[in-house]
């Protein structure tokens, strides 16, 4: 029984470590790029991160409704990549996101988003994230 438990724990640890390594290098936390999160009238982006994985830029984050609502809100996130001189490198948007309604004290109000863009960012670049208006 002890050997099975040790093997199980080892397997879980290996999967967890390899899963973290698959995400790439967190270039927003390392200060290589900056992320500017803007809010719309109804939706905000509480946090976001950017990862560089060989030839892909992976942007992840969370969107949530800003005020109480009686229904689910359909939106997306507009992504603009700007170089250090202010020139636009890339513009994109996420797939549609359905943000749960905000009910005070009841459940989760946010939903995750992820975008994978085929580019490598240079140091000093800026990622602008703006919720779309649907």
Helices and strands as residue ranges (DSSP letters): H 2-22, E 25-26, E 34-38, E 43-53, E 56-65, E 73-75, E 77-82, E 88-93, E 97-99, E 110-117, E 126-131
